[in-house]
Amino acid sequence: GSSAITAATCTAACVDWASMSFVARSCLPNGGIRRRRLHQLQHLWVRTAIPMGLPSERRCVNVAATMGVNAAPQLRVGLVGLGAIGSYVAQVLRDQRQLPQAALVAALVQRPRPEQPVFCDSKAFVTHDLEAFLAADWNLCVEAAGQAWVREHGRRVLTSGRSLLVTSVGAFTDDALHEELSTLAAGSGARLLIA
């Protein structure tokens, strides 16, 4: 549905800064890159993305430092829920064509699963244990589990300094919750993103 596509699009926006050098390098003849053009692309991205509350300008302007390096994925996703929205996001991350700089690290589900879900990367850690999920090495939590999860666990994600992308936007009809989570994010250096 549209919420699943929006969640995947927001996830993609979070890694645009990381993949920019790859795109620029691929589009120029012989794999070369003009430094001035890269800076123009970075400046455009900063002007359009930063007002939306996406990754910091510091990260954008440091993209050049990653050029030519075959680094590990820079966006490590912890996904909450593997229903319609979550399974779509997991498939996009597994595919790697749309988001080459992102990977699904862990997924939190309601009940134990006897085998790895087919739409998850084989290396992804799938668990029904909240503490094990929170201990995993991800830096962006994509919530696709419902408003109650946001209310009950959003604080723990943000106070750990990790960003939270919320798809269950109805949770923020509670203005006090939105204000509290925004304040926690600002205090920890994390970002509260709304799909």
Salt bridges, closest charged atoms under 4 A:
ASP95 OD2 - ARG97 NE 2.98
GLU131 OE2 - ARG156 NH1 2.78
ASP137 OD1 - ARG76 NH2 3.37
GLU152 OE1 - HIS153 NE2 3.73
GLU180 OE2 - ARG155 NE 2.78
